[in-house]
Each structure stands twice: as structure tokens, then as C-alpha cells.
Amino acid sequence: MKNYLEQLIKKVPKENKGYNYISTIEISIPVSMCAINVIRRKETGLQLAEEIIMKLIDNDVTTVIELSEILGLDKEIIDDVVGKLYIKEFITVTAGNCILASKGKKVMESLKEVKLEQGTIAPVFINLITGEIYTDKYSNQADNYVKKDNVLNGKIKINLEYFNERFGDIKDIFDIQQKAYGATKLSKISLYKIESVEENKIQYLNIKSNLYKNKTGEEIEIISQDNIIQKIQSEILEQMINQNKFKYTFKNRNKYKMLSNDEWETKINDKNDGIRKLIKDYNKADRNEEQMISEKFYRIYKADRIIIENELELMIEELSNGVKEINIYINRLGDILFDEEYIIPLCKAIKKGSKIIIYYNFENNLDKTLSSARNNFPEIKNIEIKKEESVFEELIINFENRYEIKTQYYDIKVFGDKYITKSISSIYNLN
């Protein structure tokens, strides 16, 4: 595969000194998308004609004819301005005489008209874990979560009381929007009151994160390119331990053979030290050195070895190229149909014309499993599935007897009474 090395480098988790990498998970942070109904205070400067006419009325020039003569303007123009002042309740008209109303007298003191108007600030987003309020949607913010089990429970209740407590933050957003497109030289608009809140829907910040376990203890560290994960790390761990979040990643009991930290580290590094060194060297190499490292890598990357972390999907896709038939042997059928590391590259192989046969031992509800899997990956309908009596102790993928991938599963105790199942996959060159 062209650029296999470059793609692998992007997938391999970064080293975290004193810790072992254990898994990559998608963490979904709930975000409330709201519309905030507000009352805004609008100060508008008087039009020049309105100001002059009100001043003249205040000085006993009270009829349209008198105003027309003094200003030298047509009576129709004066009628129009007087009509507007009357509608605004700045003046009253009695027996043809204009008189300043109390509202007009107040306006004359500042020469500004003040109105309270209804408005809406939307959309406004509230991070239900951190409380961050913002209006520009993040690039990784979506209507759907990746896995329901990985959605954190929100800590913030969205209601009018909450927004009144955060009035200053809402005012800042309001002011920024007014500077952008709401205000003019003749008017000044400010936030007066928050009236109500409409919560339209919940969205999610989906953030891919790496989990690491301390080599000598049970401490877990979560690392992501998104800084928000570091800020809420204690909250994530609390929900893992006490609210049973990520229960399909962190299980309450072990199912497979247990491995200690040292045993795990020994197994995952078996016969791949050379590959790992080349990846490290490539990351700090100049262009000439990159070519030399690439040549070394492509000479050995399909040799018998342990497949390194997050490489499996890439390797299955690589070994599937040009293969007419792929045979898979597995104990429980669902373990492969719902594992994206396996099924995504296998679906790609189907599209390229490969025939895939899965031999399995058991599945609790075959029809339901197949129906659900096909909804996620329609290509699965083209996979030939056969039940076998002979027990498969490990997952085996055979690529026309050219190469074979074997996978074994182990459990590691990570913290408290929580366990994580880890797979170790090996490539074997059968040529």
C-alpha cells in the first residue's frame, strides 16, 4: 500500500513515559443548543428634523403653518414629521396645536429615544460539563454521538435561572453580536433582560482520546489533542468508576486470561522492535533519511511479528489487496462483525471483489446480529457465513495462504475492579 508507513505513523499512539497505552476511545461531551429570548434596550438619536421641530414646539411654535414658515419647508413635509412624533407619543395635537407630551419632554433632555424591544440570541451553545458558553460551533461538534455508552452525563441544568446567573457572559455575547451587525452610529443597543430560554436539541463534542495506564500502579491518564479532555479528566474518570460509563471498554469482571503490566509489555513488543525504531527514526529524519528508512521499513513490515497498536485495520487492508478469497475463523461471530478494526477493511475488500467466508462457533441470536451488523455495514450481506463445530481458540484471518493474522485476547486490570480486554494480533508470512 502506498504511504503505509506515513499512515501508520499517524495511527500509532504517542509514547507516554511511565505509562502503557491501553486503548483509544471516542469521548462524547453533551452540548445544549439554545435560543435565548431577551429584552434589549435601544437608544436612538433623534432625526435632525424631529429634534428641530420638538425644540420649536417647546418654544411655543405649535402649528404646522408656523413651523412651515419658520423652517421654510413645505407643509406636507412638516405634516409627515409631526405625524411620526405623534405616533411615537412625543407630542399631542389639540385644536391644531402641537404640545410636547411627557415622553417627549424626557427625550428632549437627552435628545435620544429609548425603546425596549424583544430579540433572540441564537444559536447559543453550552458545554454541559464545563459550562462554556459560545456561539461558534466547533468542527467536531455533531448531532450524533459515536457510542451511547461513551456520552458523559451532563452536570448543568439548562433553565432561566442558570442564564440569569451567567448574565454577564450572555451580555458579552450580545455586545459582540451588536458590534458585528446590530448597532449603528445613531443607535445604541444593550441587553436589558433575559426573558426565557428554548433548548432546541443536544449536540455532542466527539473527541478521540488515548488511554494510558501507569506501569507501576493503577493510575489512568487520558491524552487527546483537544485540551478540553485534560481539563475534565477527573470528571471522566469519576464517571468511569462511579457512573459505569464506558462499560463496554472497562468491564466489571474479566473474561480472558489475565496479564500483568510486565507480561503485557513483553507480548506487545515481541519481534517488532525494528518496526518501532524505524517509526521513531522517521519522525525526526530529514528528507534523505526518510527515503532510506522507508526502504528498510518496506523490507520487513510483512515479516512475522506482533502488529503494533492501532495498526491492525491498516494491515488487514494491505493484505487484502489483490486477494480473491479471505477465510476467517472465529469463536463468536459478533466479535468480528461489530469490531470496526476488522469489518471496515473487510468491507473495502468486498468492494474490490474479494470473496469473504467467516467460519464461526456460536452466536446467541444470529438473525438479530446479522440484521444489526448489516444496518451498519451493508457489504456484510455479501459475506458467506458458516457455522463450525470444531472450536476456534483464536481469531484467524487467512489471505489465500499467503499471509495469516492471528489474534488472541487477554484481560488487564486497570483500576479498582475494572478490566479492559486487549487483543494481540500477529502477522505470519506463509510464502
SERO-555036 format. One record per residue (C-alpha): residue in three letters; z, x, y. Coordinates in steps of 0.2 Angstrom, whole numbers, plus 5000, padded with zeros to 4 digits. Layout:
N
<rec "ALA", <Z, X, Y>>
...
***
This chain:
431
<rec "MET", <5000, 5000, 5000>>
<rec "LYS", <4995, 5007, 5017>>
<rec "ASN", <5010, 5011, 5028>>
<rec "TYR", <5023, 5008, 5013>>
<rec "LEU", <5034, 5022, 5020>>
<rec "GLU", <5034, 5015, 5038>>
<rec "GLN", <5038, 4998, 5031>>
<rec "LEU", <5052, 5004, 5020>>
<rec "ILE", <5060, 5014, 5034>>
<rec "LYS", <5061, 4998, 5044>>
<rec "LYS", <5069, 4989, 5029>>
<rec "VAL", <5082, 5002, 5024>>
<rec "PRO", <5099, 4999, 5032>>
<rec "LYS", <5106, 5012, 5043>>
<rec "GLU", <5120, 5023, 5037>>
<rec "ASN", <5137, 5019, 5042>>
<rec "LYS", <5149, 5033, 5040>>
<rec "GLY", <5163, 5030, 5029>>
<rec "TYR", <5156, 5013, 5023>>
<rec "ASN", <5144, 5007, 5009>>
<rec "TYR", <5130, 4995, 5013>>
<rec "ILE", <5133, 4979, 5003>>
<rec "SER", <5121, 4965, 5009>>
<rec "THR", <5110, 4958, 5023>>
<rec "ILE", <5114, 4941, 5028>>
<rec "GLU", <5107, 4929, 5042>>
<rec "ILE", <5122, 4923, 5053>>
<rec "SER", <5118, 4906, 5062>>
<rec "ILE", <5128, 4903, 5078>>
<rec "PRO", <5128, 4885, 5084>>
<rec "VAL", <5122, 4882, 5102>>
<rec "SER", <5123, 4865, 5111>>
<rec "MET", <5108, 4860, 5121>>
<rec "CYS", <5114, 4848, 5135>>
<rec "ALA", <5109, 4839, 5151>>
<rec "ILE", <5122, 4838, 5164>>
<rec "ASN", <5121, 4824, 5176>>
<rec "VAL", <5128, 4829, 5193>>
<rec "ILE", <5130, 4823, 5211>>
<rec "ARG", <5123, 4835, 5224>>
<rec "ARG", <5127, 4836, 5242>>
<rec "LYS", <5111, 4838, 5253>>
<rec "GLU", <5112, 4844, 5271>>
<rec "THR", <5095, 4841, 5280>>
<rec "GLY", <5092, 4846, 5298>>
<rec "LEU", <5085, 4833, 5309>>
<rec "GLN", <5067, 4832, 5314>>
<rec "LEU", <5064, 4838, 5331>>
<rec "ALA", <5058, 4820, 5337>>
<rec "GLU", <5073, 4812, 5329>>
<rec "GLU", <5085, 4824, 5337>>
<rec "ILE", <5077, 4822, 5355>>
<rec "ILE", <5077, 4803, 5354>>
<rec "MET", <5095, 4802, 5347>>
<rec "LYS", <5100, 4813, 5362>>
<rec "LEU", <5091, 4802, 5374>>
<rec "ILE", <5099, 4786, 5367>>
<rec "ASP", <5116, 4794, 5368>>
<rec "ASN", <5112, 4796, 5387>>
<rec "ASP", <5108, 4778, 5389>>
<rec "VAL", <5089, 4779, 5387>>
<rec "THR", <5089, 4765, 5375>>
<rec "THR", <5072, 4755, 5374>>
<rec "VAL", <5056, 4760, 5366>>
<rec "ILE", <5047, 4759, 5383>>
<rec "GLU", <5059, 4770, 5392>>
<rec "LEU", <5058, 4783, 5378>>
<rec "SER", <5039, 4782, 5378>>
<rec "GLU", <5038, 4785, 5396>>
<rec "ILE", <5051, 4800, 5397>>
<rec "LEU", <5043, 4809, 5382>>
<rec "GLY", <5025, 4804, 5386>>
<rec "LEU", <5022, 4798, 5369>>
<rec "ASP", <5013, 4783, 5363>>
<rec "LYS", <5024, 4768, 5360>>
<rec "GLU", <5018, 4767, 5341>>
<rec "ILE", <5025, 4785, 5338>>
<rec "ILE", <5042, 4780, 5346>>
<rec "ASP", <5042, 4764, 5336>>
<rec "ASP", <5040, 4775, 5320>>
<rec "VAL", <5054, 4787, 5324>>
<rec "VAL", <5066, 4773, 5329>>
<rec "GLY", <5062, 4764, 5313>>
<rec "LYS", <5066, 4779, 5302>>
<rec "LEU", <5083, 4781, 5312>>
<rec "TYR", <5087, 4763, 5309>>
<rec "ILE", <5083, 4764, 5290>>
<rec "LYS", <5095, 4780, 5289>>
<rec "GLU", <5108, 4769, 5298>>
<rec "PHE", <5109, 4782, 5313>>
<rec "ILE", <5106, 4768, 5326>>
<rec "THR", <5107, 4750, 5328>>
<rec "VAL", <5095, 4739, 5338>>
<rec "THR", <5101, 4724, 5348>>
<rec "ALA", <5091, 4714, 5360>>
<rec "GLY", <5078, 4728, 5361>>
<rec "ASN", <5091, 4742, 5365>>
<rec "CYS", <5095, 4756, 5353>>
<rec "ILE", <5113, 4761, 5351>>
<rec "LEU", <5120, 4776, 5341>>
<rec "ALA", <5129, 4770, 5326>>
<rec "SER", <5145, 4779, 5319>>
<rec "LYS", <5135, 4788, 5306>>
<rec "GLY", <5123, 4793, 5320>>
<rec "LYS", <5137, 4800, 5331>>
<rec "LYS", <5143, 4811, 5316>>
<rec "VAL", <5126, 4818, 5313>>
<rec "MET", <5124, 4822, 5332>>
<rec "GLU", <5140, 4833, 5330>>
<rec "SER", <5131, 4845, 5318>>
<rec "LEU", <5113, 4839, 5320>>
<rec "LYS", <5112, 4838, 5301>>
<rec "GLU", <5110, 4823, 5289>>
<rec "VAL", <5122, 4823, 5274>>
<rec "LYS", <5117, 4814, 5258>>
<rec "LEU", <5125, 4813, 5241>>
<rec "GLU", <5111, 4812, 5228>>
<rec "GLN", <5110, 4811, 5209>>
<rec "GLY", <5102, 4825, 5199>>
<rec "THR", <5101, 4833, 5182>>
<rec "ILE", <5103, 4851, 5177>>
<rec "ALA", <5094, 4853, 5160>>
<rec "PRO", <5092, 4861, 5148>>
<rec "VAL", <5109, 4870, 5148>>
<rec "PHE", <5114, 4879, 5133>>
<rec "ILE", <5132, 4883, 5127>>
<rec "ASN", <5136, 4895, 5113>>
<rec "LEU", <5149, 4886, 5103>>
<rec "ILE", <5158, 4902, 5098>>
<rec "THR", <5158, 4912, 5113>>
<rec "GLY", <5157, 4899, 5126>>
<rec "GLU", <5142, 4907, 5135>>
<rec "ILE", <5133, 4895, 5146>>
<rec "TYR", <5115, 4899, 5150>>
<rec "THR", <5098, 4891, 5154>>
<rec "ASP", <5085, 4903, 5147>>
<rec "LYS", <5083, 4901, 5128>>
<rec "TYR", <5085, 4916, 5118>>
<rec "SER", <5070, 4922, 5107>>
<rec "ASN", <5079, 4920, 5091>>
<rec "GLN", <5086, 4903, 5095>>
<rec "ALA", <5079, 4889, 5084>>
<rec "ASP", <5081, 4871, 5080>>
<rec "ASN", <5085, 4875, 5062>>
<rec "TYR", <5097, 4887, 5053>>
<rec "VAL", <5092, 4898, 5039>>
<rec "LYS", <5106, 4893, 5027>>
<rec "LYS", <5118, 4879, 5030>>
<rec "ASP", <5132, 4889, 5022>>
<rec "ASN", <5129, 4903, 5035>>
<rec "VAL", <5131, 4892, 5050>>
<rec "LEU", <5148, 4896, 5059>>
<rec "ASN", <5159, 4882, 5063>>
<rec "GLY", <5159, 4879, 5082>>
<rec "LYS", <5175, 4882, 5092>>
<rec "ILE", <5171, 4872, 5108>>
<rec "LYS", <5171, 4854, 5110>>
<rec "ILE", <5157, 4848, 5122>>
<rec "ASN", <5163, 4834, 5134>>
<rec "LEU", <5165, 4831, 5153>>
<rec "GLU", <5182, 4839, 5153>>
<rec "TYR", <5175, 4856, 5147>>
<rec "PHE", <5162, 4856, 5160>>
<rec "ASN", <5174, 4852, 5174>>
<rec "GLU", <5185, 4867, 5168>>
<rec "ARG", <5169, 4878, 5169>>
<rec "PHE", <5163, 4870, 5186>>
<rec "GLY", <5161, 4887, 5194>>
<rec "ASP", <5149, 4893, 5180>>
<rec "ILE", <5139, 4877, 5182>>
<rec "LYS", <5139, 4879, 5201>>
<rec "ASP", <5132, 4897, 5199>>
<rec "ILE", <5118, 4890, 5188>>
<rec "PHE", <5115, 4876, 5200>>
<rec "ASP", <5114, 4888, 5215>>
<rec "ILE", <5102, 4899, 5206>>
<rec "GLN", <5090, 4885, 5202>>
<rec "GLN", <5091, 4879, 5220>>
<rec "LYS", <5086, 4896, 5226>>
<rec "ALA", <5071, 4896, 5214>>
<rec "TYR", <5064, 4879, 5218>>
<rec "GLY", <5076, 4867, 5226>>
<rec "ALA", <5080, 4872, 5244>>
<rec "THR", <5070, 4873, 5260>>
<rec "LYS", <5073, 4880, 5277>>
<rec "LEU", <5078, 4863, 5283>>
<rec "SER", <5090, 4858, 5269>>
<rec "LYS", <5105, 4865, 5261>>
<rec "ILE", <5110, 4858, 5243>>
<rec "SER", <5126, 4861, 5234>>
<rec "LEU", <5134, 4855, 5219>>
<rec "TYR", <5147, 4841, 5223>>
<rec "LYS", <5152, 4833, 5207>>
<rec "ILE", <5149, 4834, 5188>>
<rec "GLU", <5147, 4815, 5183>>
<rec "SER", <5143, 4816, 5164>>
<rec "VAL", <5136, 4826, 5150>>
<rec "GLU", <5122, 4822, 5137>>
<rec "GLU", <5122, 4833, 5122>>
<rec "ASN", <5104, 4832, 5116>>
<rec "LYS", <5105, 4842, 5100>>
<rec "ILE", <5112, 4858, 5091>>
<rec "GLN", <5101, 4873, 5090>>
<rec "TYR", <5105, 4890, 5082>>
<rec "LEU", <5105, 4908, 5085>>
<rec "ASN", <5099, 4916, 5069>>
<rec "ILE", <5104, 4934, 5068>>
<rec "LYS", <5101, 4946, 5054>>
<rec "SER", <5116, 4957, 5051>>
<rec "ASN", <5121, 4971, 5039>>
<rec "LEU", <5137, 4970, 5030>>
<rec "TYR", <5147, 4986, 5025>>
<rec "LYS", <5162, 4989, 5015>>
<rec "ASN", <5175, 5003, 5018>>
<rec "LYS", <5173, 5016, 5004>>
<rec "THR", <5192, 5018, 5003>>
<rec "GLY", <5198, 5001, 5007>>
<rec "GLU", <5194, 4983, 5009>>
<rec "GLU", <5188, 4983, 5027>>
<rec "ILE", <5172, 4974, 5031>>
<rec "GLU", <5161, 4979, 5046>>
<rec "ILE", <5146, 4969, 5052>>
<rec "ILE", <5132, 4978, 5061>>
<rec "SER", <5117, 4970, 5070>>
<rec "GLN", <5105, 4974, 5083>>
<rec "ASP", <5112, 4959, 5093>>
<rec "ASN", <5128, 4964, 5102>>
<rec "ILE", <5135, 4946, 5100>>
<rec "ILE", <5139, 4950, 5082>>
<rec "GLN", <5150, 4964, 5087>>
<rec "LYS", <5159, 4953, 5100>>
<rec "ILE", <5163, 4939, 5087>>
<rec "GLN", <5165, 4950, 5072>>
<rec "SER", <5184, 4945, 5069>>
<rec "GLU", <5179, 4926, 5071>>
<rec "ILE", <5165, 4929, 5057>>
<rec "LEU", <5177, 4937, 5045>>
<rec "GLU", <5190, 4924, 5049>>
<rec "GLN", <5178, 4910, 5044>>
<rec "MET", <5173, 4920, 5029>>
<rec "ILE", <5191, 4922, 5022>>
<rec "ASN", <5199, 4905, 5028>>
<rec "GLN", <5185, 4893, 5030>>
<rec "ASN", <5175, 4898, 5015>>
<rec "LYS", <5159, 4902, 5025>>
<rec "PHE", <5145, 4912, 5016>>
<rec "LYS", <5152, 4906, 5000>>
<rec "TYR", <5136, 4910, 4991>>
<rec "THR", <5137, 4928, 4997>>
<rec "PHE", <5156, 4930, 4995>>
<rec "LYS", <5162, 4922, 4979>>
<rec "ASN", <5179, 4917, 4974>>
<rec "ARG", <5178, 4924, 4956>>
<rec "ASN", <5167, 4937, 4948>>
<rec "LYS", <5153, 4933, 4935>>
<rec "TYR", <5146, 4950, 4930>>
<rec "LYS", <5154, 4967, 4926>>
<rec "MET", <5165, 4974, 4940>>
<rec "LEU", <5161, 4991, 4948>>
<rec "SER", <5172, 5001, 4959>>
<rec "ASN", <5166, 5009, 4975>>
<rec "ASP", <5163, 5026, 4967>>
<rec "GLU", <5154, 5018, 4952>>
<rec "TRP", <5143, 5008, 4964>>
<rec "GLU", <5139, 5023, 4975>>
<rec "THR", <5134, 5033, 4959>>
<rec "LYS", <5122, 5020, 4952>>
<rec "ILE", <5113, 5016, 4968>>
<rec "ASN", <5109, 5034, 4971>>
<rec "ASP", <5103, 5038, 4954>>
<rec "LYS", <5086, 5048, 4954>>
<rec "ASN", <5082, 5043, 4972>>
<rec "ASP", <5090, 5057, 4982>>
<rec "GLY", <5072, 5064, 4985>>
<rec "ILE", <5066, 5047, 4992>>
<rec "ARG", <5081, 5045, 5003>>
<rec "LYS", <5080, 5063, 5010>>
<rec "LEU", <5061, 5060, 5014>>
<rec "ILE", <5066, 5045, 5024>>
<rec "LYS", <5079, 5054, 5034>>
<rec "ASP", <5067, 5068, 5037>>
<rec "TYR", <5053, 5056, 5043>>
<rec "ASN", <5064, 5048, 5056>>
<rec "LYS", <5066, 5064, 5065>>
<rec "ALA", <5049, 5073, 5062>>
<rec "ASP", <5035, 5076, 5074>>
<rec "ARG", <5018, 5071, 5070>>
<rec "ASN", <5013, 5086, 5060>>
<rec "GLU", <5028, 5085, 5049>>
<rec "GLU", <5026, 5066, 5047>>
<rec "GLN", <5009, 5069, 5038>>
<rec "MET", <5017, 5082, 5026>>
<rec "ILE", <5032, 5071, 5022>>
<rec "SER", <5021, 5056, 5019>>
<rec "GLU", <5011, 5066, 5006>>
<rec "LYS", <5027, 5071, 4997>>
<rec "PHE", <5033, 5053, 4998>>
<rec "TYR", <5017, 5045, 4990>>
<rec "ARG", <5018, 5058, 4976>>
<rec "ILE", <5035, 5052, 4970>>
<rec "TYR", <5038, 5034, 4976>>
<rec "LYS", <5032, 5026, 4960>>
<rec "ALA", <5042, 5038, 4949>>
<rec "ASP", <5056, 5032, 4938>>
<rec "ARG", <5071, 5029, 4949>>
<rec "ILE", <5083, 5017, 4957>>
<rec "ILE", <5074, 5006, 4970>>
<rec "ILE", <5084, 5008, 4986>>
<rec "GLU", <5092, 4995, 4997>>
<rec "ASN", <5080, 4981, 5003>>
<rec "GLU", <5065, 4990, 4995>>
<rec "LEU", <5063, 4978, 4981>>
<rec "GLU", <5052, 4965, 4989>>
<rec "LEU", <5041, 4979, 4996>>
<rec "MET", <5039, 4987, 4978>>
<rec "ILE", <5035, 4971, 4969>>
<rec "GLU", <5021, 4968, 4982>>
<rec "GLU", <5015, 4985, 4980>>
<rec "LEU", <5015, 4985, 4961>>
<rec "SER", <5006, 4968, 4961>>
<rec "ASN", <4991, 4974, 4969>>
<rec "GLY", <4976, 4973, 4958>>
<rec "VAL", <4986, 4967, 4943>>
<rec "LYS", <4978, 4952, 4933>>
<rec "GLU", <4994, 4947, 4924>>
<rec "ILE", <5013, 4949, 4928>>
<rec "ASN", <5026, 4944, 4915>>
<rec "ILE", <5044, 4941, 4920>>
<rec "TYR", <5059, 4939, 4908>>
<rec "ILE", <5075, 4932, 4914>>
<rec "ASN", <5091, 4923, 4908>>
<rec "ARG", <5092, 4909, 4921>>
<rec "LEU", <5076, 4903, 4929>>
<rec "GLY", <5083, 4898, 4946>>
<rec "ASP", <5089, 4916, 4949>>
<rec "ILE", <5072, 4921, 4952>>
<rec "LEU", <5064, 4905, 4959>>
<rec "PHE", <5077, 4905, 4973>>
<rec "ASP", <5078, 4923, 4977>>
<rec "GLU", <5066, 4927, 4991>>
<rec "GLU", <5065, 4946, 4987>>
<rec "TYR", <5056, 4941, 4971>>
<rec "ILE", <5047, 4925, 4975>>
<rec "ILE", <5039, 4930, 4991>>
<rec "PRO", <5029, 4945, 4984>>
<rec "LEU", <5025, 4935, 4968>>
<rec "CYS", <5018, 4921, 4979>>
<rec "LYS", <5007, 4933, 4988>>
<rec "ALA", <5001, 4940, 4971>>
<rec "ILE", <4996, 4922, 4966>>
<rec "LYS", <4986, 4920, 4982>>
<rec "LYS", <4977, 4936, 4977>>
<rec "GLY", <4973, 4930, 4960>>
<rec "SER", <4986, 4937, 4949>>
<rec "LYS", <4992, 4926, 4934>>
<rec "ILE", <5011, 4925, 4933>>
<rec "ILE", <5021, 4920, 4917>>
<rec "ILE", <5040, 4918, 4918>>
<rec "TYR", <5050, 4918, 4901>>
<rec "TYR", <5067, 4911, 4903>>
<rec "ASN", <5083, 4907, 4893>>
<rec "PHE", <5090, 4892, 4902>>
<rec "GLU", <5091, 4881, 4917>>
<rec "ASN", <5103, 4867, 4920>>
<rec "ASN", <5091, 4854, 4927>>
<rec "LEU", <5074, 4861, 4925>>
<rec "ASP", <5064, 4846, 4934>>
<rec "LYS", <5076, 4847, 4949>>
<rec "THR", <5075, 4866, 4950>>
<rec "LEU", <5056, 4866, 4949>>
<rec "SER", <5054, 4852, 4962>>
<rec "SER", <5066, 4861, 4974>>
<rec "ALA", <5058, 4878, 4972>>
<rec "ARG", <5040, 4871, 4974>>
<rec "ASN", <5045, 4862, 4990>>
<rec "ASN", <5050, 4880, 4997>>
<rec "PHE", <5035, 4889, 4989>>
<rec "PRO", <5020, 4878, 4984>>
<rec "GLU", <5012, 4893, 4975>>
<rec "ILE", <5026, 4891, 4961>>
<rec "LYS", <5016, 4877, 4954>>
<rec "ASN", <5003, 4890, 4948>>
<rec "ILE", <5016, 4900, 4938>>
<rec "GLU", <5017, 4897, 4920>>
<rec "ILE", <5035, 4894, 4914>>
<rec "LYS", <5040, 4896, 4896>>
<rec "LYS", <5057, 4894, 4888>>
<rec "GLU", <5063, 4908, 4875>>
<rec "GLU", <5077, 4908, 4863>>
<rec "SER", <5079, 4927, 4862>>
<rec "VAL", <5092, 4931, 4876>>
<rec "PHE", <5087, 4942, 4891>>
<rec "GLU", <5101, 4953, 4896>>
<rec "GLU", <5092, 4959, 4912>>
<rec "LEU", <5078, 4953, 4923>>
<rec "ILE", <5062, 4962, 4919>>
<rec "ILE", <5045, 4961, 4928>>
<rec "ASN", <5031, 4969, 4919>>
<rec "PHE", <5015, 4973, 4928>>
<rec "GLU", <5001, 4974, 4914>>
<rec "ASN", <5011, 4988, 4905>>
<rec "ARG", <5008, 5000, 4920>>
<rec "TYR", <5025, 4998, 4928>>
<rec "GLU", <5041, 4989, 4925>>
<rec "ILE", <5055, 4984, 4936>>
<rec "LYS", <5072, 4980, 4928>>
<rec "THR", <5087, 4973, 4937>>
<rec "GLN", <5105, 4972, 4932>>
<rec "TYR", <5119, 4963, 4941>>
<rec "TYR", <5136, 4969, 4945>>
<rec "ASP", <5151, 4962, 4955>>
<rec "ILE", <5161, 4971, 4968>>
<rec "LYS", <5177, 4966, 4975>>
<rec "VAL", <5175, 4966, 4994>>
<rec "PHE", <5191, 4959, 5002>>
<rec "GLY", <5206, 4948, 4996>>
<rec "ASP", <5200, 4938, 4982>>
<rec "LYS", <5181, 4938, 4987>>
<rec "TYR", <5167, 4946, 4977>>
<rec "ILE", <5149, 4950, 4980>>
<rec "THR", <5136, 4951, 4967>>
<rec "LYS", <5125, 4966, 4969>>
<rec "SER", <5109, 4970, 4959>>
<rec "ILE", <5102, 4987, 4954>>
<rec "SER", <5084, 4987, 4951>>
<rec "SER", <5074, 5002, 4943>>
<rec "ILE", <5056, 5006, 4943>>
<rec "TYR", <5048, 5013, 4927>>
<rec "ASN", <5031, 5021, 4926>>
<rec "LEU", <5024, 5016, 4909>>
<rec "ASN", <5007, 5026, 4911>>
***
